[in-house]
Amino acid sequence: MKARVHVMLKNGVLDPQGEAVRHALGALGFDGVQGVRQGKVIELELAEGTTEATVTEMCEKLLANTVIESYTIELG
């Protein structure tokens, strides 16, 4: 079983990496980009029967800093 966890900085938290990407895109001539938020995707290969609750616990304890990041889980 696979799970994909998307982790992003919460709204209102400064994203210096996203701002650097936005600036670089502008320097390359892509003037229409007004904002960039950068995150990460974590793919997990899990044993059959692993529950979404277990993946949520993984996120809460390690995969996301829940003070400044939010996450979504896709199971499949």
C-alpha positions as CSV (number, residue, x, y, z in Angstrom):
1,M,0.0,0.0,0.0
2,K,1.2,3.5,-0.8
3,A,0.6,6.8,0.9
4,R,1.6,10.2,-0.3
5,V,1.9,13.0,2.2
6,H,1.9,16.6,0.9
7,V,3.4,19.1,3.4
8,M,3.1,22.8,3.0
9,L,3.9,25.9,5.1
10,K,0.7,27.2,6.7
11,N,-0.8,30.4,5.3
12,G,0.8,33.4,6.9
13,V,4.2,31.7,7.5
14,L,6.9,33.3,5.4
15,D,8.3,31.0,2.7
16,P,11.8,32.2,1.7
17,Q,12.3,29.3,-0.7
18,G,9.1,30.1,-2.5
19,E,10.1,33.8,-2.7
20,A,13.5,32.8,-4.1
21,V,11.8,30.7,-6.8
22,R,9.3,33.5,-7.6
23,H,12.3,36.0,-7.9
24,A,14.2,33.5,-10.1
25,L,11.2,33.0,-12.4
26,G,10.9,36.7,-12.8
27,A,14.6,37.0,-13.7
28,L,14.0,34.3,-16.4
29,G,11.3,36.4,-17.9
30,F,8.2,34.8,-16.3
31,D,6.7,38.1,-15.1
32,G,3.2,36.8,-14.4
33,V,4.1,34.8,-11.3
34,Q,2.9,36.7,-8.3
35,G,3.5,34.2,-5.6
36,V,5.1,30.8,-5.0
37,R,4.7,28.4,-2.0
38,Q,7.1,25.5,-1.9
39,G,6.4,22.3,-0.1
40,K,7.4,18.7,-0.1
41,V,5.9,15.3,-1.0
42,I,6.7,12.2,1.0
43,E,5.9,8.8,-0.5
44,L,5.5,5.9,1.9
45,E,5.4,2.2,1.0
46,L,3.3,0.7,3.8
47,A,2.3,-2.8,4.9
48,E,-1.3,-3.7,3.8
49,G,-3.7,-2.8,6.5
50,T,-1.9,0.3,7.6
51,T,-4.6,2.8,8.5
52,E,-4.9,6.5,7.7
53,A,-4.8,7.1,11.5
54,T,-1.3,5.6,11.6
55,V,-0.1,7.8,8.7
56,T,-1.6,10.8,10.5
57,E,0.4,9.9,13.6
58,M,3.5,9.7,11.5
59,C,2.8,13.2,10.2
60,E,2.1,14.6,13.7
61,K,5.3,13.0,15.2
62,L,7.8,13.4,12.4
63,L,6.9,14.2,8.9
64,A,5.4,17.7,9.4
65,N,6.2,20.5,11.9
66,T,2.5,21.1,12.7
67,V,3.3,24.5,14.3
68,I,4.2,26.0,10.9
69,E,3.2,23.3,8.4
70,S,0.0,21.6,7.3
71,Y,-0.3,18.3,5.5
72,T,-2.7,16.2,3.4
73,I,-2.6,12.4,3.0
74,E,-3.5,10.4,-0.1
75,L,-3.8,6.6,0.3
76,G,-3.7,4.4,-2.7
